[in-house]
Amino acid sequence: MNITVVGGGFGGVKSALELAENEHNQITLITDKPDFQYYPALFSTATGYRHLQSWVPLGLIFAGKPNIRVVLDSVTKIDPETKTLTGASGEKYEYKKCIMALGMVTTFFGIKGLDTYAYGIKSAEEITRLKHQIYKDVAEEGKLDKHYVVIGAGPTGVELSAALGVYIRALCKKFKVKDHSLCIDLIEAAPRVLPRMSEKASQKVEKRLKKLGVKVQTGKMVEAATADDLVVSGKHISSHTVIWTSGVANNPFFTDNKQHFNLAKSNKVEVDEYMKAGKDLYVIGDNANTPFSGLAQTALHDALFVTDNLKRQHKGQQPKQYKAVKPPVVVPVGEGWAVFEWHGIVLAGRAASMMRRVADFIGYSDLLPLGHALGVWRASYELEDDYFVSTPAAAARYNK
Ligand SMILES: Cc1cc2nc3c(=O)[nH]c(=O)nc-3n(C[C@H](O)[C@H](O)[C@H](O)COP(=O)(O)OP(=O)(O)OC[C@H]3O[C@@H](n4cnc5c(N)ncnc54)[C@H](O)[C@@H]3O)c2cc1C
């Protein structure tokens, strides 16, 4: 079989790996980045831990898989009639069968100033920009009296706000900054943190966040941002570091090519019971309008489902119908503490934190050979000093 996979994330990489098990299959994976992004670890990389846990080169994942060819390009158009994709490079790619998993993009919901002034943590560039601002605050100014605001109390906002204080206090220690006063706000429009989890889980997490010194403000709408001010439900908060973890929207590829897709209200793609969106065209993961879309485990589940059906089809067997599976959710909230939820069971504390460590290891080993998976997983325990001290004053403090 010749199969084209678009997107080098959870769904795309898993699909390519599954199909590559048959050496007669030829897989072309078109993606716009040379690395696989392990999003669940981004908050950890943004707060001082090694970036290997968050960006794994595709070359490492596909080493020893000669039947996977990676093409670096951003796909902009599709013509399902002629089964042709067009890349931003102008190159055209004909496909026999195609699996698309392009993931989501950040949206600021049109809130004035956020696109210019807010920090994000969804890419290497955004994380580097945020970390350098924090280093500047601590190392170069030599005193810290700052207000950090995290917007969005979904899993990423909760994970980040809980880890931020520990990280900044560790930096203050490293640069011998004794004079510090730190305020971390977590702002959420919904009436509670982790609104997609149960109330019980929300309450436990809110209590834990308060214990960690995070000021939780729920039911509050962010209205505008400037370089040092944020308007929240009509009130001004003075802050020069606002971190946006809130909005995601479906990849614009699908609205740009909407004449070829049936889009739901959310702009996600409606797929049939085999995850098809057209002839020999499959849409999976975050892009597909399925009940648990938006989670890494769903993207992996979808990849397994579609590739299994392709294998069955190849053998002349009947394809199976899609069954959505609710994955367990584990959200870490500071060192050694997490909340776990699955089918009404809520667990909070150290045991849940260990479950998250195990889940991350399983996540990596799903995509990498065991030795590499172990190395990448261990990277999440190791701190990374990636800042080049840029002023004599900061260097003096560091070397003191
Ligand atoms: C910060 C953050 C934290 C998260 N934490 C968790 C968590 O703890 N647990 C959990 O289950 N889920 C988590 N998620 C959600 C999870 O990461 C996604 O559900 C998952 O990545 C979806 O997989 P996917 O293959 O659909 O898309 P992705 O993994 O996003 O992959 C999309 C790929 O397509 C590429 N691409 C995009 N556009 C194009 C184009 N036009 N042409 C070519 N290539 C393109 C991208 O570069 C990327 O490689 C998190 C998400 C974020 C943003």
The ligand as a Tripos MOL2 file, in Angstrom:
@<TRIPOS>MOLECULE
LIG
   53    58     1     0     0
SMALL
NO_CHARGES

@<TRIPOS>ATOM
      1 C1         -0.0800   22.7120   25.8360 C.3       1 LIG1
      2 C2         -0.8720   21.4550   25.6060 C.ar      1 LIG1
      3 C3         -0.9110   20.4560   26.5830 C.ar      1 LIG1
      4 C4         -1.6330   19.2790   26.3670 C.ar      1 LIG1
      5 N1         -1.6690   18.3300   27.3510 N.ar      1 LIG1
      6 C5         -2.3450   17.1810   27.1400 C.ar      1 LIG1
      7 C6         -2.3580   16.1490   28.1440 C.ar      1 LIG1
      8 O1         -1.7790   16.2980   29.2230 O.2       1 LIG1
      9 N2         -3.0320   14.9900   27.8640 N.ar      1 LIG1
     10 C7         -3.6860   14.7980   26.6720 C.ar      1 LIG1
     11 O2         -4.2730   13.7250   26.4640 O.2       1 LIG1
     12 N3         -3.6880   15.7510   25.7180 N.ar      1 LIG1
     13 C8         -3.0380   16.9310   25.9220 C.ar      1 LIG1
     14 N4         -3.0520   17.8950   24.9580 N.ar      1 LIG1
     15 C9         -3.7950   17.6590   23.7070 C.3       1 LIG1
     16 C10        -2.9800   16.7730   22.7630 C.3       1 LIG1
     17 O3         -1.6610   17.2290   22.6570 O.3       1 LIG1
     18 C11        -3.6480   16.7220   21.4120 C.3       1 LIG1
     19 O4         -4.9400   16.2040   21.5820 O.3       1 LIG1
     20 C12        -2.8540   15.8740   20.4130 C.3       1 LIG1
     21 O5         -1.6150   16.4640   20.1520 O.3       1 LIG1
     22 C13        -3.6530   15.7110   19.1210 C.3       1 LIG1
     23 O6         -2.9160   14.9490   18.2010 O.3       1 LIG1
     24 P1         -3.0370   15.2430   16.6420 P.3       1 LIG1
     25 O7         -2.1870   14.2460   15.9450 O.co2     1 LIG1
     26 O8         -4.4530   15.3810   16.2690 O.co2     1 LIG1
     27 O9         -2.3880   16.7110   16.4670 O.3       1 LIG1
     28 P2         -0.9020   17.2150   16.8810 P.3       1 LIG1
     29 O10        -0.2620   16.3150   17.8450 O.co2     1 LIG1
     30 O11        -1.0840   18.6470   17.2370 O.co2     1 LIG1
     31 O12        -0.1270   17.1100   15.5100 O.3       1 LIG1
     32 C14        -0.3870   17.9540   14.4100 C.3       1 LIG1
     33 C15         0.8230   17.9320   13.5070 C.3       1 LIG1
     34 O13         0.5120   18.4990   12.2580 O.3       1 LIG1
     35 C16         1.5120   19.4440   11.8770 C.3       1 LIG1
     36 N5          0.8200   20.3890   10.9960 N.ar      1 LIG1
     37 C17        -0.0500   21.3610   11.3240 C.ar      1 LIG1
     38 N6         -0.5070   21.9880   10.2270 N.ar      1 LIG1
     39 C18         0.1050   21.4030    9.1720 C.ar      1 LIG1
     40 C19         0.0250   21.5930    7.7760 C.ar      1 LIG1
     41 N7         -0.7870   22.5010    7.2280 N.pl3     1 LIG1
     42 N8          0.7810   20.8110    6.9740 N.ar      1 LIG1
     43 C20         1.6060   19.8680    7.5010 C.ar      1 LIG1
     44 N9          1.7110   19.6280    8.8290 N.ar      1 LIG1
     45 C21         0.9580   20.3880    9.6510 C.ar      1 LIG1
     46 C22         1.9500   20.0250   13.2150 C.3       1 LIG1
     47 O14         3.2140   20.6460   13.1440 O.3       1 LIG1
     48 C23         2.0040   18.7460   14.0480 C.3       1 LIG1
     49 O15         3.1960   18.0430   13.8070 O.3       1 LIG1
     50 C24        -2.3310   19.0820   25.1460 C.ar      1 LIG1
     51 C25        -2.2830   20.0690   24.1670 C.ar      1 LIG1
     52 C26        -1.5700   21.2490   24.3920 C.ar      1 LIG1
     53 C27        -1.5360   22.3140   23.3160 C.3       1 LIG1
@<TRIPOS>BOND
     1     1     2 1
     2     2     3 ar
     3     2    52 ar
     4     3     4 ar
     5     4     5 ar
     6     4    50 ar
     7     5     6 ar
     8     6     7 ar
     9     6    13 1
    10     7     8 2
    11     7     9 ar
    12     9    10 ar
    13    10    11 2
    14    10    12 ar
    15    12    13 ar
    16    13    14 ar
    17    14    15 1
    18    14    50 ar
    19    15    16 1
    20    16    17 1
    21    16    18 1
    22    18    19 1
    23    18    20 1
    24    20    21 1
    25    20    22 1
    26    22    23 1
    27    23    24 1
    28    24    25 2
    29    24    26 1
    30    24    27 1
    31    27    28 1
    32    28    29 2
    33    28    30 1
    34    28    31 1
    35    31    32 1
    36    32    33 1
    37    33    34 1
    38    33    48 1
    39    34    35 1
    40    35    36 1
    41    35    46 1
    42    36    37 ar
    43    36    45 ar
    44    37    38 ar
    45    38    39 ar
    46    39    40 ar
    47    39    45 ar
    48    40    41 1
    49    40    42 ar
    50    42    43 ar
    51    43    44 ar
    52    44    45 ar
    53    46    47 1
    54    46    48 1
    55    48    49 1
    56    50    51 ar
    57    51    52 ar
    58    52    53 1
@<TRIPOS>SUBSTRUCTURE
     1 LIG1         1 GROUP 0 **** ****
